């Protein structure tokens, strides 16, 4: 976890196979106006790798609740989340106690339906039987277009491959399906509100 700057509290939550360093390009701007906390979610970056099955949305939300209540008691945060981090931010905002003053979700979702659900369901199956270092980059290729810089594609694939080592593969495998399957009732009500 890193903490820099002064002003309103902002917490940055990264996405699947990412870590707090993914915010490196935004940090200099944010830190001039805000007190910024960037965390490594469990099983990502420099955080502790938990056993398989300990990567549900509720687990991530509980971790962030713990960070805020123990390190910043009585304070509220603007939560900026990318992808899986956006989902965690939305779920945290829907829970008491009120620790969140606002949510900015970048490509976040509380579940997928239709074609996306089929693709993500197949990805969950593939992650259970194949090398996550191959499955994740193949999934990412589906969202690039011809204009995507090859260096960005390579960087994204290598990061996913590094994160998918035997050390961290429980987080890659175990966090995918619970954060991509149809949302539970609470998440659905929160999204519709």
C-alpha positions, -999 to +999 in steps of 0.1 A: +000+000+000+012+035-008-001+067+006+009+102-007-005+137-011-029+159+008-066+168+005-097+147+002-091+109+006-089+089-026-083+052-027-073+034-059-083-002-065-068-020-094-083-048-116-077-085-121-041-095-126-031-059-119-016-042-089-012-007-073+016+002-097-009+003-126-019+037-113+017+051-116+007+073-146-022+089-127-006+092-092+014+124-099-018+143-109-039+128-081-013+135-054-012+172-062-049+175-051-057+145-030-045+122-003-041+090-023-040+055-010-032+028-036-036-008-024-026-042-037-057-063-034-052-098-019-032-121-041-020-092-063+012-072-063+029-072-029-001-084-009-004-118+007-015-147-015-044-165+002-055-201-005-079-209-033-114-199-025-105-168-006-110-144-035-148-136-035-160-101-039-170-102-002-134-110+007-120-081-012-147-057+003-138-069+038-101-062+032-108-026+020-132-021+050-104-033+072-078-009+057-101+021+060-114+013+095-079+005+110-056+029+092-081+057+086-108+054+112-138+078+109-127+089+074-145+085+041-129+079+007-136+085-029-129+051-043-116+049-079-117+013-092-107-002-125-125-034-137-126-057-107-116-028-085-147-009-097-169-038-086-153-039-052-158-001-049-195-004-058-201-032-033-183-013-006-204+018-012-235-003-008-226-016+026-228+001+060-209+016+077-206+045+052-169+046+043-173+058+008-182+094-003-181+086-040-173+059-065-155+063-099-157+030-118-135+025-148-148-005-168-163-020-137-193-043-136-214-062-111-218-092-134-222-101-171-250-115-191-255-127-227-224-131-249-201-117-223-213-142-197-206-170-221-170-158-229-163-152-192-178-186-182-155-203-207-126-183-193-135-196-158-134-231-171-101-226-189-085-211-158-094-242-138-077-266-162-051-245-181-021-222-173-035-188-162-004-172-179-019-184-212-056-180-205-054-144-193-035-130-223-058-148-247-088-132-230-071-098-232-066-102-270-104-103-274-107-067-264-079-052-284-085-036-318-060-033-347-049+002-334-038-012-301-001-006-297+018-039-298+040-028-269+008-024-248-004-059-258+030-073-248+031-054-215-004-065-206+004-102-215+037-102-196+021-087-165-006-114-166+020-141-171+041-128-141+010-126-119+000-162-130+031-178-116+025-208-092+029-183-063+000-161-074-021-185-095-047-191-067-057-154-070-058-155-108-079-186-108-101-181-077-109-144-083-121-146-119-155-165-116-169-149-085-163-114-098-176-121-133-206-143-127-242-130-124-244-106-095-261-115-063-293-098-053-276-071-032-253-061-061-282-061-086-303-038-063-273-016-058-266-013-095-303-005-102-306+022-075 
